[in-house]
Amino acid sequence: MASGDGWIVRVRPHAGRLTRAQAAGIARLAAAHGQGTLELTRRANLQLRGVAQGSHPQLLAGLKALGLVDADAAAEQRRNIVVTPFGEPGDATLALACALASELARALAAPGAPALPAKFGFAVDCGAAPVLRATPAHVRIERDSQGLVVRADRVPLAARATPQDAVAIAMELAHWFARGDAAAPPPRFQPAPLPQRTGPRPQPGPVPGGWLVAAAFGQLQADTFARLAELGALRLTPWRMLLVEGVRSAPALPGLPGLLTDPADPLLRVVACSGAEGCRQAVGATRPLARALAGLVPAHGLLHVSGCSKGCAHAEPTVTLVATPAGYDLVRHGKASSRPDRHALRADELASHLACAWNTTTTTQDAPAHDATDTPPL
């Protein structure tokens, strides 16, 4: 897709996993054919920014050589699958999640697969506890005390499943979505309470399977990405973080630009799109402002700074600033598209208004922070 600083090329690693060789190869390609900048998206994908149109064929050839391009473009477009990143290599639950994701990818590429919108997504979240509920997805495969369950997102419907039939049941739900709201849901799906969508926000540090490191605004330089790949295989997450497999202590990577390893870093409490510098639809600066305001955000808070009312950086309600031609609108608890509580604020007025917002608003601040890089959002 075109952006304000060149083409954006999105890479969808299978099951969100990259081998060391794949990650190192992506870093080389980003440096050779783009700005040398990589972005982590809120569907656990990867984007290369600033790609020149003339470089696209060589970039595509390089990604194909790494096994990162599907044989069929339509099937790749349907393969919007987010997989839980947690679990030790060889762990049965992680192996099941990856196997279900692979089977789901094959089902989406098969003849007769439903014609789904580009933003339609699946979450394979079958660990001991769901971790992807705040991540955009229409169909979810989860686990509860009785086993696997397939859920419709934001619709109170669910069906029991086994490892053998979970994907087939998920595809039934996808076909139902494709037919439209007037169609009756598949018979096996029964009314079920909607689960809570929020939860503790993951933080940099040790997790099952390795070590989480975060990227400020979801953006990393290619050489930083390559250095991380030297430590282990990488798993992409929807929280602007990478899981480095097998790492058991804080990685010794001082001074690498954009890398956040301290859970108390205030930049973990702000999300922002690329703003006017990198997006044709944005009407104001975002990341410099978010960086300047990060220290004002409470420890369990989250501030979203959006370059326009689309709000590509964050999908859940929170304290939000939206750039407009007249200044910045403030939404005390909502999305970039919500009705603002204050209009056309100057940059030097924002600190005092934000302090008031934190004191008077109860927000869903514990929802996992999404990346700031999907333009347009997936």
C-alpha positions as semicolon CSV with decimal commas, in nm:
position;residue;x (nm);y (nm);z (nm)
1;M;0,000;0,000;0,000
2;A;0,113;0,358;-0,058
3;S;0,195;0,585;0,234
4;G;0,348;0,927;0,285
5;D;0,702;0,788;0,286
6;G;0,680;0,526;0,012
7;W;0,520;0,185;-0,012
8;I;0,439;-0,027;0,292
9;V;0,488;-0,400;0,239
10;R;0,322;-0,628;0,494
11;V;0,466;-0,971;0,574
12;R;0,250;-1,235;0,740
13;P;0,474;-1,501;0,896
14;H;0,300;-1,836;0,939
15;A;0,173;-1,871;1,297
16;G;0,358;-1,549;1,378
17;R;0,694;-1,730;1,389
18;L;1,022;-1,637;1,224
19;T;1,332;-1,852;1,222
20;R;1,665;-1,681;1,282
21;A;1,743;-1,706;0,912
22;Q;1,406;-1,557;0,812
23;A;1,438;-1,268;1,057
24;A;1,794;-1,190;0,946
25;G;1,682;-1,205;0,583
26;I;1,395;-0,965;0,644
27;A;1,636;-0,720;0,809
28;R;1,864;-0,733;0,504
29;L;1,573;-0,682;0,266
30;A;1,437;-0,387;0,468
31;A;1,776;-0,218;0,455
32;A;1,829;-0,290;0,085
33;H;1,483;-0,204;-0,051
34;G;1,323;0,030;0,205
35;Q;1,402;0,278;0,478
36;G;1,554;0,009;0,695
37;T;1,252;0,041;0,923
38;L;1,034;-0,249;1,040
39;E;0,698;-0,215;1,214
40;L;0,505;-0,457;1,434
41;T;0,131;-0,453;1,363
42;R;-0,162;-0,519;1,591
43;R;-0,235;-0,845;1,411
44;A;0,116;-0,975;1,482
45;N;0,241;-0,906;1,131
46;L;0,546;-0,717;1,012
47;Q;0,566;-0,415;0,782
48;L;0,857;-0,276;0,581
49;R;0,832;0,099;0,528
50;G;0,960;0,330;0,259
51;V;0,983;0,071;-0,019
52;A;1,036;0,229;-0,361
53;Q;0,804;0,102;-0,634
54;G;1,099;-0,004;-0,847
55;S;1,240;-0,216;-0,561
56;H;0,922;-0,413;-0,503
57;P;0,999;-0,701;-0,745
58;Q;1,339;-0,766;-0,585
59;L;1,191;-0,740;-0,238
60;L;0,916;-0,984;-0,328
61;A;1,169;-1,229;-0,471
62;G;1,370;-1,208;-0,150
63;L;1,064;-1,274;0,066
64;K;0,969;-1,571;-0,153
65;A;1,316;-1,716;-0,108
66;L;1,264;-1,695;0,268
67;G;0,932;-1,881;0,245
68;L;0,732;-1,575;0,348
69;V;0,504;-1,530;0,045
70;D;0,203;-1,754;-0,022
71;A;0,164;-1,910;-0,365
72;D;-0,179;-1,748;-0,403
73;A;-0,233;-1,378;-0,328
74;A;-0,604;-1,419;-0,248
75;A;-0,530;-1,696;0,001
76;E;-0,263;-1,483;0,164
77;Q;-0,510;-1,198;0,200
78;R;-0,752;-1,430;0,381
79;R;-0,475;-1,563;0,609
80;N;-0,531;-1,313;0,890
81;I;-0,450;-1,546;1,179
82;V;-0,310;-1,435;1,515
83;V;-0,162;-1,712;1,730
84;T;-0,084;-1,703;2,100
85;P;0,291;-1,639;2,128
86;F;0,344;-1,805;2,465
87;G;0,472;-2,155;2,535
88;E;0,798;-2,343;2,550
89;P;0,926;-2,495;2,224
90;G;0,786;-2,847;2,205
91;D;0,509;-2,770;2,453
92;A;0,193;-2,959;2,359
93;T;-0,032;-2,653;2,387
94;L;0,195;-2,439;2,169
95;A;0,227;-2,725;1,919
96;L;-0,153;-2,751;1,905
97;A;-0,189;-2,376;1,844
98;C;0,062;-2,385;1,559
99;A;-0,100;-2,697;1,411
100;L;-0,445;-2,537;1,422
101;A;-0,307;-2,220;1,259
102;S;-0,151;-2,425;0,979
103;E;-0,471;-2,622;0,923
104;L;-0,672;-2,301;0,923
105;A;-0,437;-2,147;0,664
106;R;-0,490;-2,450;0,439
107;A;-0,868;-2,427;0,481
108;L;-0,862;-2,059;0,386
109;A;-0,661;-2,143;0,073
110;A;-0,882;-2,434;-0,033
111;P;-1,142;-2,416;-0,312
112;G;-1,472;-2,306;-0,169
113;A;-1,319;-2,093;0,104
114;P;-1,553;-1,804;0,192
115;A;-1,502;-1,463;0,035
116;L;-1,407;-1,269;0,346
117;P;-1,343;-0,897;0,386
118;A;-0,978;-0,793;0,396
119;K;-1,004;-0,709;0,767
120;F;-1,164;-1,040;0,868
121;G;-0,944;-1,223;1,117
122;F;-0,900;-1,535;1,329
123;A;-0,738;-1,579;1,671
124;V;-0,591;-1,913;1,779
125;D;-0,572;-1,852;2,153
126;C;-0,579;-2,199;2,306
127;G;-0,325;-2,159;2,583
128;A;-0,408;-2,217;2,949
129;A;-0,561;-1,868;2,960
130;P;-0,669;-1,654;2,662
131;V;-0,432;-1,362;2,595
132;L;-0,568;-1,229;2,263
133;R;-0,918;-1,116;2,356
134;A;-0,840;-0,749;2,296
135;T;-0,677;-0,831;1,962
136;P;-0,908;-0,780;1,662
137;A;-1,052;-1,111;1,537
138;H;-1,392;-1,228;1,419
139;V;-1,348;-1,600;1,496
140;R;-1,166;-1,726;1,805
141;I;-1,044;-2,073;1,898
142;E;-0,990;-2,078;2,275
143;R;-0,962;-2,320;2,565
144;D;-1,162;-2,332;2,887
145;S;-1,195;-2,582;3,170
146;Q;-1,388;-2,822;2,944
147;G;-1,162;-2,808;2,639
148;L;-1,156;-2,615;2,313
149;V;-1,429;-2,370;2,222
150;V;-1,491;-2,170;1,903
151;R;-1,639;-1,824;1,962
152;A;-1,783;-1,550;1,746
153;D;-1,627;-1,220;1,845
154;R;-1,870;-0,967;1,997
155;V;-2,157;-1,206;1,921
156;P;-2,281;-1,430;2,207
157;L;-2,233;-1,759;2,021
158;A;-1,996;-2,047;2,092
159;A;-1,951;-2,415;2,006
160;R;-1,756;-2,695;2,172
161;A;-1,467;-2,834;1,967
162;T;-1,187;-3,089;1,966
163;P;-0,840;-3,059;1,813
164;Q;-0,972;-3,265;1,523
165;D;-1,276;-3,051;1,434
166;A;-1,192;-2,702;1,569
167;V;-1,085;-2,566;1,231
168;A;-1,390;-2,708;1,052
169;I;-1,614;-2,545;1,313
170;A;-1,424;-2,215;1,282
171;M;-1,477;-2,227;0,905
172;E;-1,851;-2,284;0,958
173;L;-1,854;-1,959;1,152
174;A;-1,654;-1,782;0,880
175;H;-1,904;-1,896;0,615
176;W;-2,185;-1,765;0,835
177;F;-2,017;-1,426;0,866
178;A;-1,968;-1,420;0,487
179;R;-2,339;-1,486;0,426
180;G;-2,439;-1,177;0,626
181;D;-2,631;-1,093;0,940
182;A;-2,964;-1,221;0,806
183;A;-2,840;-1,579;0,784
184;A;-2,910;-1,817;1,072
185;P;-2,597;-1,918;1,265
186;P;-2,465;-2,273;1,227
187;P;-2,679;-2,515;1,432
188;R;-2,398;-2,627;1,660
189;F;-2,342;-2,272;1,787
190;Q;-2,535;-2,194;2,102
191;P;-2,589;-1,872;2,298
192;A;-2,297;-1,806;2,531
193;P;-2,196;-1,511;2,750
194;L;-1,948;-1,273;2,593
195;P;-1,613;-1,308;2,772
196;Q;-1,436;-1,010;2,920
197;R;-1,214;-0,846;2,657
198;T;-0,960;-0,679;2,886
199;G;-0,673;-0,820;3,087
200;P;-0,330;-0,737;3,219
201;R;-0,111;-0,576;2,957
202;P;0,198;-0,788;2,877
203;Q;0,525;-0,627;2,978
204;P;0,886;-0,673;2,865
205;G;1,057;-0,954;3,051
206;P;1,049;-1,332;3,095
207;V;0,748;-1,523;2,959
208;P;0,683;-1,888;2,875
209;G;0,905;-1,956;2,577
210;G;1,158;-1,676;2,608
211;W;1,184;-1,302;2,667
212;L;0,956;-1,019;2,555
213;V;1,110;-0,699;2,422
214;A;0,904;-0,403;2,309
215;A;0,942;-0,153;2,028
216;A;0,859;0,212;2,079
217;F;0,551;0,284;1,865
218;G;0,594;-0,064;1,719
219;Q;0,895;0,046;1,511
220;L;1,244;-0,106;1,492
221;Q;1,547;-0,044;1,279
222;A;1,663;-0,334;1,063
223;D;1,993;-0,371;1,246
224;T;1,809;-0,394;1,581
225;F;1,584;-0,664;1,436
226;A;1,889;-0,851;1,309
227;R;2,058;-0,831;1,652
228;L;1,752;-0,982;1,815
229;A;1,751;-1,262;1,559
230;E;2,106;-1,350;1,665
231;L;1,967;-1,441;2,008
232;G;1,694;-1,676;1,890
233;A;1,392;-1,734;1,671
234;L;1,132;-1,457;1,695
235;R;0,761;-1,471;1,765
236;L;0,550;-1,171;1,669
237;T;0,285;-1,046;1,911
238;P;-0,003;-0,795;1,879
239;W;0,140;-0,576;2,159
240;R;0,428;-0,405;1,976
241;M;0,656;-0,670;2,122
242;L;0,872;-0,958;2,004
243;L;0,923;-1,281;2,193
244;V;1,285;-1,396;2,156
245;E;1,277;-1,774;2,192
246;G;1,496;-1,942;2,451
247;V;1,628;-1,623;2,614
248;R;1,618;-1,656;2,994
249;S;1,769;-1,325;3,105
250;A;1,749;-0,965;2,989
251;P;1,925;-0,944;2,652
252;A;2,246;-0,741;2,658
253;L;2,149;-0,502;2,379
254;P;2,228;-0,156;2,514
255;G;2,171;0,150;2,302
256;L;1,974;-0,011;2,021
257;P;1,727;0,250;1,894
258;G;1,360;0,186;1,956
259;L;1,407;-0,114;2,185
260;L;1,224;-0,107;2,521
261;T;1,322;-0,362;2,785
262;D;1,219;-0,184;3,106
263;P;0,855;-0,254;3,208
264;A;0,843;0,092;3,369
265;D;0,935;0,277;3,049
266;P;0,668;0,545;2,994
267;L;0,676;0,484;2,618
268;L;0,493;0,159;2,687
269;R;0,195;0,367;2,794
270;V;0,147;0,554;2,465
271;V;0,043;0,442;2,118
272;A;0,057;0,657;1,807
273;C;0,029;0,612;1,434
274;S;0,296;0,746;1,201
275;G;0,116;1,081;1,177
276;A;0,148;1,337;0,900
277;E;0,510;1,242;0,833
278;G;0,424;0,891;0,719
279;C;0,053;0,890;0,634
280;R;-0,133;1,086;0,367
281;Q;-0,453;1,094;0,573
282;A;-0,301;1,227;0,894
283;V;-0,330;1,602;0,954
284;G;-0,087;1,644;1,243
285;A;0,220;1,512;1,421
286;T;0,168;1,217;1,655
287;R;0,478;1,035;1,777
288;P;0,680;1,340;1,888
289;L;0,374;1,454;2,082
290;A;0,314;1,109;2,231
291;R;0,680;1,087;2,335
292;A;0,656;1,428;2,504
293;L;0,337;1,336;2,691
294;A;0,433;0,980;2,790
295;G;0,562;1,082;3,131
296;L;0,219;1,221;3,224
297;V;0,041;0,888;3,172
298;P;-0,025;0,695;3,495
299;A;0,140;0,358;3,545
300;H;-0,173;0,166;3,442
301;G;-0,291;0,418;3,186
302;L;-0,277;0,431;2,810
303;L;-0,276;0,735;2,582
304;H;-0,361;0,706;2,213
305;V;-0,247;0,985;1,979
306;S;-0,405;0,960;1,634
307;G;-0,326;1,159;1,321
308;C;-0,690;1,142;1,207
309;S;-1,026;1,007;1,315
310;K;-0,961;0,659;1,172
311;G;-0,757;0,562;1,478
312;C;-0,544;0,297;1,308
313;A;-0,307;0,266;1,604
314;H;-0,553;0,147;1,867
315;A;-0,896;-0,017;1,851
316;E;-1,018;0,000;2,211
317;P;-1,154;0,298;2,409
318;T;-0,897;0,493;2,612
319;V;-0,784;0,854;2,657
320;T;-0,735;0,968;2,298
321;L;-0,596;1,274;2,121
322;V;-0,695;1,327;1,757
323;A;-0,515;1,567;1,525
324;T;-0,742;1,804;1,332
325;P;-0,668;2,103;1,108
326;A;-0,758;2,329;1,404
327;G;-0,555;2,149;1,673
328;Y;-0,604;1,834;1,882
329;D;-0,938;1,699;1,997
330;L;-0,949;1,516;2,332
331;V;-1,163;1,207;2,394
332;R;-1,157;1,124;2,763
333;H;-1,272;0,766;2,711
334;G;-1,325;0,645;2,359
335;K;-1,175;0,589;2,017
336;A;-1,042;0,836;1,763
337;S;-1,383;0,830;1,595
338;S;-1,571;0,905;1,919
339;R;-1,728;1,239;1,996
340;P;-1,458;1,457;2,155
341;D;-1,488;1,616;2,498
342;R;-1,259;1,905;2,405
343;H;-1,199;2,055;2,062
344;A;-0,903;2,219;1,890
345;L;-0,655;2,218;2,179
346;R;-0,308;2,361;2,124
347;A;-0,011;2,135;2,196
348;D;0,086;2,349;2,496
349;E;-0,264;2,303;2,645
350;L;-0,267;1,925;2,635
351;A;-0,082;1,847;2,958
352;S;-0,337;2,017;3,185
353;H;-0,634;1,867;2,999
354;L;-0,482;1,519;3,014
355;A;-0,429;1,549;3,389
356;C;-0,799;1,622;3,423
357;A;-0,887;1,328;3,197
358;W;-0,688;1,082;3,409
359;N;-0,853;1,211;3,727
360;T;-1,210;1,199;3,602
361;T;-1,226;0,905;3,363
362;T;-1,242;0,534;3,426
363;T;-1,084;0,370;3,122
364;T;-0,995;0,026;2,994
365;Q;-0,629;0,096;3,045
366;D;-0,540;-0,263;3,118
367;A;-0,632;-0,371;2,766
368;P;-0,323;-0,487;2,576
369;A;-0,167;-0,203;2,377
370;H;-0,190;-0,257;2,003
371;D;0,065;-0,153;1,754
372;A;0,075;0,186;1,592
373;T;0,144;0,083;1,240
374;D;-0,152;-0,063;1,051
375;T;-0,238;0,191;0,782
376;P;-0,519;0,124;0,705
377;P;-0,606;-0,095;1,008
378;L;-0,652;-0,465;0,962
